[in-house]
Every structure is written in structure tokens, then in C-alpha cells.
């Protein structure tokens, strides 16, 4: 068993529970004998390169406890893509602080960072154990049933579409449509979650657009028209990364980030929701609105779920348990256990970091309806235990009175 210090980092976009995973790693690591001190990276790997590590023993105990459910990324995040020339400087800092246990909380690119750093350190005579803790609201990490952060973000979307749908229903003589955009570059898990809003006489959303399906303008406008004729208004939910059959973003964004990914929403200066709004208004002459909440889905602690908080903490705890057992080069995964008819319960597993880094996890075909504009019962069975019970609102029968 290696003796030395541990280093924890956060990377990429936040979730409402990422700090809870941080607390799970921190508290478990501090209770172990082989791990002598626990450090945090200030602004991800940039903190290592810039020699800015946080010594958690200097932090107030009550503040650390309060990390559970605190939104944002307490250590600060980064989207720096490590290059070959960075590694000697990274290794120098790891040796300086005697880092033997390396934990990062993040998505695909984060898992790639852990994999490369630990591999380089080992090849250069510095033995380390690296374990990844999953994080992303997009829910697109390969090898796990879902990611910490997704349930709370999914609930945020479902609640927003539920409440926005009530407003749109009541305002249908003024506004005939509403478009709600979720984050998610290439996976439709979050727009799909909006379907959990339906029930108790409420029908929104009526149209869901997934990045997994090519956007076809005429087919989209046709289904929008039919929904408006049936319900008196139409509620549309789209993933930010929807593209046409040629791979062109519906958002028309040309901006790219450091990883050469298209920047969607406000980051790219435009949005799919805005373009859809323009299409509908131009085609039908309707008045309507679009809602792009951007990072609010990623940090709305007021809608954080206990289930999500508990699982986020448990993933951090499991990462340390694996590391102390000598398991390295893996990410913690969650898998449902028991029969489909049993109450929801998860167990833990692992997946090699390299597999996570090189794969994405789109919505499976059996979760998307044949016409490509809705979800199936299979998706609702998957999502509802994660989203939890939604409020029940009153809807008037509104029958015409007799004189």
C-alpha cells in the first residue's frame, strides 16, 4: 500500500452535487492511514502547473461540511487540455508534494487527464494511483447507468418544462409556442427528461428534439403544427447540440472551444432555441418565446435531489476505497441492481479510464420514439426513479357556463 499524499481536482462544467463528491473523497481520504495529507487543485490541472494547491487542513471544518449541496465547483474548474510539453512540469509538482493518490471529478476529458498523468508519472519513476469520479449533467459518460449531477439537472429540466407548460397553456391566446433548450452537446438525456413533466392532465412537452437524430426542418414544422392544433399551444424542448443531416448545428454557431468542440448557447453567441423560434415565427406567424437557461441546470442546488447528493458522496467514497485497495486507472461506475420490478437501487463498479475517454454514451434507440420527436416508456421507466415525484398542479375543467 502506497504511503503519501492525495490530490483532488474538479474539471469541466459544474453540477449541483460535484462538491458533494469532493467531500466524499476528502472525508474518506482523511480517515485513512496511508494518505497523510490531502490537497486540492485550484482551478483543476492549472493549479498543478501554477503551483497553487489547497491544503484542506487549513480549511474550516464547518465550511468543508457545508460543501454538501453547495453549487459550483469549490476548488475552481478548468478546461485546459494537457499537452505533451506540460507533463514534466506536472510531474515536478507531484513529486514536490509527494502525491501518490490522484483523484479527479469530471467527464470524458477529465478521465483522459487522469489516465495520461498517472501513466507519465509511472513511466518516469513516480508511482501513483489514479481513480476518476464521474460527473456530468449531460449523462453521456460511457460505462455507468447515470452520472452524479444528472438526476438533479433532469429534475430542473422537468420542473421548468412542467411550470413553463402551465404558463404556455394559460397564455395560448397570446403566445402559441415555447421552446426550452437544455445543455448537452451530443446526447439527449436532458431534453428527454422533460417528458417526466407530463401527467395529471398536463401535456407539455409536445415535441422533443435529440442530438441523436438529425434535424429535418419540414418534419419538425409539421409536428409542431399538429401539436398546436391539438393542444392550442405547443411546448418544444431541444438539446443545444441538435444538428441537421449534414452535421451543421441548428444553432448556426461557428465558435469552438479549446477541445475543438462547437460552443453552443450563450457561449457561442447563438442558440438552437433561438433559431427554432425564428423558423416557427416565419412559417406560421405565431408569437412565442424561447428559454435558454444555460448553466442554471448545472448549479441549481435548490432543486438538488437527496438521491443525487447521496450517490455523489458515495462515488467519492468509493474512489478512495478502490485506491487504497491498489486499484488504479479506473473510473467509479454505478449500475442498477436487482430486477426491473424491484425498487431502485445502485451498486458500484469500475471501468478503465481509457474506455471512458474514448467513448460517449448517447441515448439508446429504444429510448427514442420511432418518429424521433419523443421518448418511449422504456426511457420513462429509466428516468422517473432518478427525477423523483413532481408536484401536482390544479387544472380547471373550464367548461362553458350555461345562462
C-alpha positions in Angstrom: 0.0 0.0 0.0 1.5 3.3 -1.1 2.1 6.0 1.6 2.0 9.6 0.6 -0.4 12.5 -0.1 -3.6 12.7 -2.1 -4.6 15.3 -4.7 -8.2 16.1 -5.7 -9.3 18.1 -8.7 -12.5 19.2 -10.4 -12.8 19.8 -14.1 -15.2 20.9 -16.8 -18.7 22.2 -16.1 -20.2 22.0 -12.6 -23.2 20.1 -11.3 -25.3 20.8 -8.2 -23.6 17.8 -6.5 -19.9 17.9 -7.6 -18.8 19.4 -4.3 -20.6 16.6 -2.6 -18.3 14.2 -4.5 -15.4 16.3 -3.4 -16.5 15.9 0.2 -16.8 12.2 -0.2 -13.2 11.9 -1.4 -11.9 14.3 1.2 -13.5 12.8 4.3 -12.7 9.2 3.3 -9.1 10.0 2.4 -8.5 11.9 5.7 -9.6 8.8 7.7 -7.1 6.5 6.0 -3.6 5.8 7.3 -1.7 5.6 4.1 -2.9 9.0 3.0 -1.1 11.6 5.1 -2.2 14.9 3.7 -5.0 15.9 1.2 -4.5 18.7 -1.3 -6.9 20.2 -3.8 -6.1 21.6 -7.2 -7.0 25.3 -7.6 -8.7 25.6 -11.0 -8.0 22.0 -12.0 -4.8 21.0 -13.6 -3.9 24.7 -13.9 -3.4 24.6 -10.1 -0.8 21.9 -10.5 1.0 23.7 -13.3 0.9 27.0 -11.4 1.8 25.5 -8.0 -1.4 26.6 -6.4 -2.6 23.6 -4.3 -5.1 23.9 -1.4 -4.2 22.2 1.8 -7.5 21.1 3.2 -6.1 21.0 6.8 -6.2 24.8 6.6 -9.9 25.0 5.8 -12.6 25.5 8.5 -14.3 22.1 9.3 -17.8 23.7 9.1 -17.0 25.1 5.7 -15.9 21.7 4.5 -19.1 20.1 5.8 -21.1 22.7 4.1 -19.7 21.6 0.7 -22.5 19.0 0.6 -25.1 20.6 -1.6 -23.1 23.8 -2.3 -23.4 24.6 -6.1 -20.5 25.4 -8.4 -17.0 23.9 -8.2 -15.5 24.8 -4.8 -11.9 24.3 -5.9 -12.4 26.0 -9.2 -12.6 24.3 -12.6 -10.6 24.3 -15.8 -10.9 23.2 -19.4 -7.2 23.3 -20.1 -6.2 20.5 -22.5 -3.0 18.9 -21.4 -0.2 18.9 -24.0 2.9 16.8 -24.0 5.1 19.8 -23.0 3.0 20.2 -19.8 3.9 16.8 -18.3 7.4 17.5 -17.0 6.1 20.5 -15.0 3.1 18.4 -13.7 5.4 15.6 -12.6 7.7 18.1 -10.8 4.8 19.3 -8.7 3.5 15.8 -8.0 6.9 14.9 -6.7 7.3 18.1 -4.7 4.1 17.4 -2.8 4.6 13.6 -2.7 1.3 13.0 -4.4 0.7 9.2 -4.6 -3.1 9.2 -4.8 -4.7 11.2 -7.6 -8.5 11.8 -7.8 -10.4 13.9 -10.3 -14.1 14.6 -10.6 -15.3 15.2 -14.1 -16.2 13.8 -17.5 -14.6 12.3 -20.6 -11.7 14.8 -20.9 -11.1 14.6 -17.1 -10.7 10.8 -17.2 -8.3 11.2 -20.1 -6.2 13.6 -18.0 -6.0 11.2 -15.1 -5.0 8.3 -17.4 -2.2 10.3 -19.1 -0.8 11.9 -15.9 -0.6 8.6 -14.0 0.9 6.8 -17.0 3.5 9.5 -17.5 4.4 9.5 -13.8 4.8 5.8 -13.7 7.0 5.8 -16.8 9.2 8.3 -15.1 9.7 6.5 -11.8 6.9 8.1 -9.7 4.4 5.5 -8.7 0.8 6.8 -8.4 -2.7 5.5 -8.1 -5.4 7.4 -10.1 -9.1 7.0 -9.8 -11.9 9.0 -11.5 -15.2 10.1 -10.0 -17.9 10.6 -12.6 -19.6 13.9 -13.1 -21.7 15.5 -15.9 -25.3 16.7 -16.2 -25.2 15.5 -19.8 -25.2 11.9 -18.6 -23.1 10.9 -21.5 -20.2 9.1 -19.7 -19.7 5.6 -21.0 -20.0 2.6 -18.7 -22.2 3.9 -16.0 -26.0 3.8 -15.5 -26.0 7.5 -14.9 -23.7 10.2 -13.6 -23.9 12.2 -10.3 -25.4 15.6 -11.3 -27.7 14.2 -13.9 -30.7 13.4 -11.7 -30.8 17.0 -10.2 -30.3 18.5 -13.7 -33.0 16.3 -15.1 -35.4 17.4 -12.3 -34.5 21.0 -13.1 -35.5 20.5 -16.7 -38.7 18.5 -15.9 -39.8 21.1 -13.3 -39.0 24.0 -15.7 -41.0 22.4 -18.6 -43.8 21.5 -16.2 -44.2 25.0 -14.9 -43.5 26.6 -18.3 -46.0 24.4 -19.8 -48.7 25.6 -17.4 -47.9 29.1 -18.3 -47.9 28.4 -22.0 -51.3 26.6 -21.7 -52.8 29.6 -20.0 -51.3 32.1 -22.3 -52.1 30.3 -25.6 -54.3 33.1 -26.9 -51.2 35.4 -26.6 -48.3 33.1 -27.2 -48.8 30.0 -29.3 -45.4 28.2 -28.6 -42.5 28.0 -26.2 -39.0 26.5 -26.8 -36.9 25.3 -23.9 -33.3 24.5 -24.5 -31.2 22.1 -22.4 -27.4 21.7 -22.3 -25.9 18.6 -23.8 -23.6 18.7 -26.8 -24.2 15.3 -28.3 -26.6 13.4 -26.0 -30.3 13.8 -25.5 -30.7 12.6 -21.9 -31.6 16.1 -20.5 -34.2 17.1 -23.2 -35.6 13.6 -22.8 -36.1 14.2 -19.0 -38.6 16.9 -19.8 -41.1 14.1 -20.7 -41.3 13.4 -16.9 -43.3 16.6 -16.7 -46.4 15.1 -18.3 -49.4 13.9 -16.3 -52.4 15.0 -14.3 -54.0 16.5 -17.4 -50.8 18.4 -18.4 -49.5 17.5 -21.9 -46.2 19.5 -22.2 -43.8 18.9 -23.7 -45.3 18.1 -27.1 -42.1 17.9 -29.2 -38.6 16.8 -28.1 -35.5 17.2 -30.3 -32.5 15.0 -29.6 -28.9 15.4 -30.8 -29.0 11.7 -31.7 -31.5 12.4 -34.5 -30.8 14.7 -37.5 -33.0 17.8 -37.5 -35.3 18.0 -40.5 -37.0 21.4 -40.8 -40.1 20.3 -42.7 -40.8 17.3 -40.4 -40.3 19.5 -37.4 -42.7 22.2 -38.6 -45.3 19.6 -39.4 -45.2 18.0 -36.0 -45.3 21.5 -34.4 -48.4 22.5 -36.4 -50.2 19.3 -35.4 -49.4 19.7 -31.7 -50.6 23.4 -31.8 -53.8 22.4 -33.5 -54.4 19.6 -30.9 -53.5 21.5 -27.7 -53.9 25.2 -28.6 -50.2 25.7 -28.0 -47.0 23.8 -28.4 -44.2 23.1 -26.0 -40.9 22.2 -27.6 -37.7 21.0 -25.8 -34.4 20.8 -27.7 -30.9 19.8 -26.9 -28.4 22.5 -27.5 -26.4 20.3 -29.9 -29.0 19.3 -32.4 -27.7 19.2 -36.0 -29.1 18.7 -39.5 -28.4 15.7 -41.7 -25.1 17.4 -42.9 -23.9 17.8 -39.4 -24.4 21.5 -39.2 -25.5 22.9 -35.8 -29.1 24.2 -35.9 -27.7 26.9 -33.6 -25.6 28.1 -36.5 -22.7 28.6 -34.1 -19.2 28.7 -35.5 -17.4 29.2 -32.2 -15.1 26.4 -30.9 -13.6 25.7 -27.5 -10.0 24.6 -26.7 -11.0 21.0 -27.4 -12.3 22.0 -30.9 -15.9 21.4 -29.8 -18.6 23.7 -31.1 -19.7 26.2 -28.4 -23.5 26.1 -28.1 -25.9 28.5 -26.4 -24.7 31.8 -25.0 -21.1 30.6 -25.2 -21.4 30.5 -29.0 -23.4 33.7 -29.2 -26.5 32.0 -30.6 -28.7 29.0 -29.7 -30.8 26.3 -31.3 -33.8 27.5 -29.4 -33.5 31.0 -31.0 -33.2 29.5 -34.4 -36.2 27.2 -33.9 -38.2 30.3 -32.6 -37.3 32.1 -35.8 -38.4 29.1 -38.0 -41.7 28.8 -36.3 -42.5 32.5 -36.3 -41.5 32.8 -40.0 -43.6 29.8 -41.0 -46.8 30.3 -39.0 -46.6 34.0 -37.9 -47.1 32.9 -34.3 -45.9 34.8 -31.3 -43.9 32.7 -28.8 -40.8 32.6 -26.6 -37.6 30.6 -26.1 -35.9 29.8 -22.8 -32.1 29.1 -22.6 -31.1 28.6 -19.0 -27.5 27.6 -19.8 -25.6 26.8 -16.6 -28.5 27.1 -14.2 -29.3 23.5 -15.0 -25.8 22.7 -13.7 -25.8 24.5 -10.4 -29.4 24.8 -9.2 -28.8 23.5 -5.6 -32.4 24.4 -4.7 -33.6 21.5 -6.9 -30.8 19.1 -5.9 -32.1 15.7 -5.1 -31.2 13.8 -1.9 -30.7 10.7 -4.1 -28.2 12.6 -6.2 -26.4 14.0 -3.2 -26.1 10.6 -1.6 -24.8 9.0 -4.8 -22.3 11.8 -5.4 -20.9 11.4 -1.9 -20.8 7.6 -2.3 -18.9 7.8 -5.6 -16.2 9.9 -3.9 -16.0 7.5 -1.0 -15.8 4.5 -3.4 -13.0 6.1 -5.3 -10.8 6.3 -2.2 -11.7 2.7 -1.2 -10.6 1.5 -4.6 -7.4 3.5 -4.5 -6.5 2.2 -1.0 -7.1 -1.4 -2.3 -4.5 -0.7 -5.1 -6.9 -0.2 -7.9 -5.8 2.4 -10.4 -6.6 3.6 -13.9 -10.4 3.3 -13.4 -13.5 5.4 -13.0 -16.2 4.6 -10.5 -19.4 3.5 -12.1 -22.9 3.0 -10.9 -25.2 0.1 -12.0 -28.7 -0.7 -11.1 -29.1 -3.9 -9.1 -32.0 -6.3 -8.8 -34.8 -7.0 -11.1 -36.6 -4.3 -13.2 -39.6 -4.7 -10.9 -37.6 -4.1 -7.7 -37.3 -0.7 -6.1 -34.5 1.4 -7.5 -31.0 0.6 -6.0 -27.5 1.0 -7.3 -24.2 -0.8 -6.8 -20.7 0.2 -7.7 -18.3 -1.0 -10.4 -15.4 0.3 -12.4 -14.4 0.9 -16.0 -10.9 1.6 -17.4 -10.2 5.3 -17.8 -9.2 4.8 -21.4 -12.6 3.4 -22.3 -14.4 6.3 -20.8 -12.1 8.9 -22.5 -12.6 7.3 -25.9 -16.4 6.7 -25.9 -19.6 8.7 -25.5 -22.9 7.4 -24.3 -25.8 8.7 -26.5 -29.4 7.9 -25.8 -30.1 4.3 -26.9 -32.5 3.8 -29.8 -35.2 2.1 -27.6 -35.4 5.3 -25.5 -36.4 7.5 -28.5 -39.8 7.2 -30.3 -39.8 6.0 -34.0 -40.7 9.4 -35.3 -37.7 10.9 -33.4 -39.8 13.6 -31.6 -40.5 11.9 -28.2 -39.3 9.3 -25.7 -40.6 5.8 -25.1 -41.9 4.1 -22.0 -38.5 2.4 -21.6 -36.9 5.9 -21.1 -39.6 6.9 -18.6 -39.0 3.7 -16.6 -35.3 4.6 -16.5 -35.7 8.3 -15.7 -38.5 8.5 -13.2 -36.7 6.9 -10.2 -33.9 9.5 -10.8 -36.1 12.6 -11.2 -38.4 11.7 -8.3 -42.0 12.8 -7.7 -43.0 16.1 -9.3 -45.6 18.5 -7.9 -49.3 18.1 -8.8 -50.9 21.3 -10.0 -54.6 22.1 -10.4 -56.0 22.4 -13.8 -59.5 23.9 -14.2 -62.0 21.9 -16.2 -63.1 25.3 -17.7 -66.4 24.1 -19.0 -68.5 26.7 -20.6 -71.2 28.1 -18.3 -74.9 28.0 -19.1 -77.1 31.0 -18.7 
